[in-house]
Amino acid sequence: MRAMWKGAISFGLVTIGVKLFAATEEHDFRFHQVHRVDNGRIRYQRVCTVCGEEVPYADIAKGYELEDGRMVVLGDEDFDKLPISTDRAIEVVEFVPAEDVDPIYFQKSYYLEPEKAAVRPYVLLRQALERVDRLALVKVTLRQRETLAILRAREDVLVLHTMLWPDEIRTPDFGFLESDTTVRPQELEMARSLIENMAGEFTPEEFHDDYREAVAELIEAKAEGAEPPARAEPEPAGEVIDLMTALERSVEAARSSRGGGRAASREGGKRAGGRAKVASSDRSAKKAAGEGKTSGARSGAGGQRKTSGKKRPA
């Protein structure tokens, strides 16, 4: 992994030199925009709306348009002069209980690696966070923008989760919130029973990306000039039933599946997940990119597809 930021965790008089690494990666397919007629790649040019000329990246600055139409232009030197103290520091503000932080605030996740001289204080902070069962609320500046973040211990490392500011969280404005809707006690009890019968432990390895597997099969079929796999037809809508009846039938179905159907389903999911591992999907995508022998690819020279090499907080 490549470090995207270097700085130090600062709390009290303790300073811990760290490097920041992206903790997640997407395994989605990366599609190019192409000309449908000849498969040529579509390119975009940076063109000035005033002079009409293409502008090199070095001549591009950031501009903010005021309400009166004036444009305020800011360069890197302007951002460097901002009066912030977290451009190279992760500043601990306070330590808070995990239940105090709503997940709606979370943005991205990062791993922190200590510098060689900071391993001991790094481990100390990690173990202390585990012992007190709290999160460190911090401020940090990434990509020229200061943000709130949470620092927590996870599997022997410290993880940083950047957060939105409170005024960036929208307030839900839905009409039904103004209505006085009530549910019957028996409906609530039946819903609780359904939840209990569907309860389980979250095991990420039991799930796999069905959509990505289907796209890989589609790409392979198109590359070989074969018919794409048929789409599964949705089951026809059943009879219209009231909420209580729907809950009762759902509870019965959940109970009957607990005996072995659910376990078999999960095991099948694991086997399917094994078949759908990255290597399989990437191999399919590479065939599509390398061979280019579909009817579309024969009409031009651009029919490449590229997959990502590999693959959201507290």
Order of alpha helices (4+ residues) and beta strands (2+ residues): beta-beta-beta-beta-beta-alpha-beta-beta-alpha-beta-beta-beta-alpha-alpha-alpha-alpha-alpha-alpha-beta
